[in-house]
C-alpha cells in the first residue's frame, strides 16, 4: 500500500484494463492498433477511405514544435483532490453529528426542566 501510486501499480492497472476490454468487446468491434501503423488498418476498420495527401498525425513526437502534445499535457492532482474531498466530507459529518447531538441534548435538557 505504501507505493500504491508507483509505476508498477499504474502499469498493473493499465494491463488489467486492457485485458478487461479485450474480454468484453467483441473481436470484430475492437481494433488493437499502434499509432505507427498509419492510416491503412485504421481506415479499413472504420470503413472509411484512406485520406489522400494527408500525413498521419504525429502529435506525440517530442521536440520544439509549438503546440505538440507535450505542451498540452496537464498534471492532474487526483490524490490532492481526493484528500480535499475526504477532509471536506469528514468535516461535514462531524459538524452535522455535533449539531444533531446539541439539538438532542438541548431537547432532553428542556424536557427535563
ZIRA-V888348 format. One record per residue. N is the residue number from 1. RES is the residue in three letters. BURIAL is 1 if it has 16 or more other C-alpha atoms within 10 Angstrom, else 0. Layout:
n=(N/N)
res=(RES/RES)
burial=(BURIAL/BURIAL)
//
This chain:
n=(1/2/3/4/5/6/7/8/9/10/11/12/13/14/15/16/17/18/19/20/21/22/23/24/25/26/27/28/29/30/31/32/33/34/35/36/37/38/39/40/41/42/43/44/45/46/47/48/49/50/51/52/53/54/55/56/57/58/59/60/61/62/63/64/65/66/67/68/69/70/71/72/73/74/75/76/77/78/79/80/81/82/83/84/85/86/87/88/89/90/91/92/93/94/95/96/97/98/99/100/101/102/103/104/105/106/107/108/109/110/111/112/113)
res=(UNK/UNK/UNK/UNK/UNK/UNK/UNK/UNK/UNK/UNK/UNK/UNK/UNK/UNK/UNK/UNK/UNK/UNK/UNK/UNK/UNK/UNK/UNK/UNK/UNK/UNK/UNK/UNK/UNK/UNK/UNK/UNK/UNK/UNK/UNK/UNK/UNK/UNK/UNK/UNK/UNK/UNK/UNK/UNK/UNK/UNK/UNK/UNK/UNK/UNK/UNK/UNK/UNK/UNK/UNK/UNK/UNK/UNK/UNK/UNK/UNK/UNK/UNK/UNK/UNK/UNK/UNK/UNK/UNK/UNK/UNK/UNK/UNK/UNK/UNK/UNK/UNK/UNK/UNK/UNK/UNK/UNK/UNK/UNK/UNK/UNK/UNK/UNK/UNK/UNK/UNK/UNK/UNK/UNK/UNK/UNK/UNK/UNK/UNK/UNK/UNK/UNK/UNK/UNK/UNK/UNK/UNK/UNK/UNK/UNK/UNK/UNK/UNK)
burial=(0/0/0/0/0/0/0/0/0/0/0/0/0/0/0/0/0/0/0/0/0/0/0/0/0/0/0/0/0/0/0/0/0/0/0/0/0/0/1/0/0/1/0/0/0/0/0/0/0/0/0/0/0/0/0/0/0/0/0/0/0/0/0/0/0/0/0/0/0/0/0/0/0/0/0/0/0/0/0/0/0/0/0/0/0/0/0/0/0/0/0/0/0/0/0/0/0/0/0/0/0/0/0/0/0/0/0/0/0/0/0/0/0)
//
